[in-house]
Amino acid sequence: MIRTLQNRYVVVTGDLKSSRGLEDRAEVQEELKNALRMVNRRFEEEIPAKFMVVRGDSFQGMLSSPKYLFDMYHVFFENISHQFYLGIGVGDVSTSLSENVGEIDGEAFHNASDALERAKKENIWIVFRSEWEIDEVVTCLLNFMADVMWNWTKRQKELIIYFREHGGDREAVRLASKKFGVGERSIYKTLRTGKYHLWRDAEKAVADLLNREWFELGIEPEMVDGGR
């Protein structure tokens, strides 16, 4: 008999950049806490251990798969005004699961911790670590995407996020034009100057890479009943 085993998870560990010197540190911490609540609520069914603040300005949580990884990043990006590092680790866990992420340990947590340390050391947005051959490609694509996003103006950010959340198609252009009170040509110009289509293609490429690796390795054989 063969059955599917769930012992591989995605751990996300983040840290606000140079947060101790912030004049509005308390306000940014509230933004972080609110973003964590939103992530926990929106992706509740995909979160074995809730996202929470750990060690002051750091945060951590666990996903059951990489399916909503970038949607989760969007929630943080939309709701936290201050820049942050992110370490993403894939691997097994060696303890029992718990809603409190601080009570869990294992390979996934070690990979996430190592990834975050590298992100901080090299001053890059995101590092992905899974022991897969695609780690460097995924890290490169994620950093391209994050760099594009953090260079959007406030107007570009509002419009592109709205456009993406409403389907990213011709109808979304019409809706955005109506909402923001500008012509459709202006919408297309904003998408072009914000490198939206390159960014979107990178997002699709990351999703394809992660899903392919995850589901190809997602079923592990286990013999039971004496191998019968």
C-alpha positions in Angstrom: 0.0 0.0 0.0 1.3 3.5 -0.8 0.0 6.6 0.9 0.8 10.3 0.8 2.9 11.7 3.6 2.8 15.4 4.7 6.0 16.1 6.4 7.4 18.8 4.2 6.5 22.4 4.7 7.4 26.0 3.7 8.7 28.2 6.6 8.8 31.9 6.0 11.0 34.1 8.3 11.2 37.8 7.9 12.9 40.8 9.5 12.3 44.5 9.2 15.4 46.3 7.7 17.3 48.6 10.2 14.1 48.9 12.3 15.8 49.9 15.5 16.6 53.4 14.2 13.1 54.1 13.0 11.4 57.2 14.4 8.0 55.6 13.8 9.0 52.1 15.0 5.8 51.6 17.0 3.7 52.4 14.0 5.6 50.1 11.7 5.3 47.3 14.3 1.5 47.8 14.3 1.5 47.6 10.5 3.4 44.3 10.8 1.0 42.9 13.4 -1.9 43.8 11.2 -0.4 42.3 8.1 0.3 39.0 10.1 -3.4 39.0 11.1 -4.5 39.4 7.5 -2.2 36.6 6.3 -3.5 34.3 9.0 -7.1 35.0 8.2 -6.8 35.0 4.4 -4.7 31.8 4.1 -6.0 30.0 7.2 -6.5 26.7 5.5 -2.9 26.7 4.2 -1.2 27.7 7.5 -0.4 24.8 9.9 1.4 27.3 12.2 0.2 30.9 12.4 2.4 33.8 11.4 3.5 35.8 14.5 6.1 38.3 15.7 9.2 36.7 17.0 12.1 38.5 18.6 10.9 42.1 18.3 10.9 43.1 14.6 11.1 39.6 13.1 8.2 37.4 12.1 7.7 33.8 11.2 5.0 31.3 10.0 4.6 28.1 8.2 2.7 27.2 5.0 1.6 23.7 4.0 2.7 24.3 0.4 4.2 27.1 -1.8 0.8 27.6 -3.6 0.1 31.0 -2.1 3.7 32.1 -1.3 3.7 35.1 -3.5 0.1 36.1 -2.6 1.2 36.1 1.0 4.2 38.4 0.0 1.7 40.8 -1.6 -0.2 41.1 1.7 3.0 42.1 3.5 4.1 44.4 0.7 0.7 46.2 0.6 0.4 46.6 4.4 4.0 47.2 5.7 5.4 50.5 4.6 9.0 49.6 5.8 11.2 47.3 3.8 11.9 43.8 5.1 14.1 40.8 4.4 12.6 37.4 3.8 14.1 33.9 4.2 12.0 31.0 2.8 12.9 27.5 3.7 11.5 24.2 2.5 12.0 20.9 4.3 10.8 18.4 6.9 9.8 19.2 10.5 11.2 17.1 13.4 8.7 17.9 16.1 4.9 17.8 16.4 2.9 20.5 14.8 1.5 23.4 16.8 -0.3 26.6 16.1 2.6 28.3 17.9 5.3 28.4 15.3 7.9 28.8 18.0 7.2 25.3 19.3 8.2 23.6 16.0 11.6 22.8 14.7 13.2 20.9 11.8 14.9 21.2 8.4 12.4 23.7 7.0 13.1 26.1 9.9 16.9 25.7 9.6 16.7 26.4 5.9 14.5 29.5 6.5 16.9 30.8 9.1 20.0 30.3 6.9 18.1 31.9 4.0 17.3 35.0 6.1 20.9 35.3 7.3 22.1 35.3 3.7 19.5 37.9 2.7 20.7 40.2 5.4 24.4 39.6 4.8 24.1 40.2 1.1 21.5 42.9 1.5 19.0 41.3 -0.9 15.2 41.1 -0.5 14.6 37.3 -0.5 16.5 34.1 -0.3 14.9 30.7 -1.1 16.5 27.5 0.3 15.2 24.0 -0.2 18.2 21.9 -1.2 16.6 21.7 -4.7 18.6 22.5 -7.8 16.3 25.4 -8.5 17.1 27.4 -5.4 19.3 30.0 -7.0 16.9 30.5 -10.0 14.0 31.0 -7.6 16.0 33.4 -5.4 17.0 35.4 -8.5 13.5 35.6 -9.8 12.0 36.5 -6.4 14.6 39.3 -6.0 13.8 40.7 -9.4 10.1 40.8 -8.6 10.7 42.4 -5.2 13.1 45.0 -6.6 10.5 46.0 -9.2 7.8 46.2 -6.6 9.7 48.3 -4.1 10.6 50.8 -6.8 7.0 51.4 -7.7 5.8 54.9 -6.9 2.8 55.1 -4.6 0.5 55.6 -7.6 2.0 52.7 -9.5 1.7 50.5 -6.4 -2.0 51.3 -6.0 -2.9 50.9 -9.6 -0.9 47.7 -10.4 -2.1 46.0 -7.2 -5.7 46.9 -8.1 -5.1 45.7 -11.7 -3.6 42.4 -10.5 -6.3 41.7 -8.0 -9.1 42.3 -10.6 -7.8 39.7 -13.1 -5.0 41.5 -14.9 -6.9 41.6 -18.2 -8.7 44.0 -20.5 -11.6 44.2 -18.1 -9.2 45.1 -15.2 -7.9 48.0 -17.3 -11.5 49.3 -17.7 -12.2 48.9 -14.0 -8.9 50.6 -13.0 -9.6 53.5 -15.4 -12.9 54.0 -13.8 -11.7 53.7 -10.2 -8.6 56.0 -10.6 -10.3 58.5 -12.9 -7.8 58.3 -15.7 -7.9 57.1 -19.3 -7.1 53.6 -20.3 -4.0 54.7 -22.1 -2.7 56.1 -18.8 -3.3 52.6 -17.2 -1.3 50.9 -19.9 1.5 53.5 -19.5 1.6 52.8 -15.8 1.8 49.1 -16.4 4.6 49.6 -18.9 6.7 52.0 -16.7 6.1 49.7 -13.7 7.5 46.7 -15.7 4.3 44.9 -14.9 4.4 42.3 -17.8 8.1 41.3 -17.0 7.2 41.1 -13.3 4.1 39.0 -14.1 6.1 36.6 -16.3 8.6 36.2 -13.5 5.8 35.4 -11.1 4.4 32.8 -13.4 7.9 31.3 -13.8 8.4 31.0 -10.1 5.0 29.4 -9.5 5.7 26.9 -12.3 9.1 26.0 -10.8 7.9 25.6 -7.3 4.8 23.7 -8.2 6.7 21.3 -10.4 9.3 20.5 -7.7 6.7 20.3 -5.0 4.3 18.0 -6.6 6.8 15.8 -8.4 8.3 15.1 -4.9 5.1 15.4 -3.0 4.2 11.7 -2.8 6.6 9.5 -0.8 6.0 5.7 -0.8 5.6 4.0 2.6 5.1 0.3 2.8 2.7 -0.9 5.4 1.1 -4.2 6.4 4.4 -6.0 5.8 4.7 -4.6 2.2 1.4 -6.0 1.0 
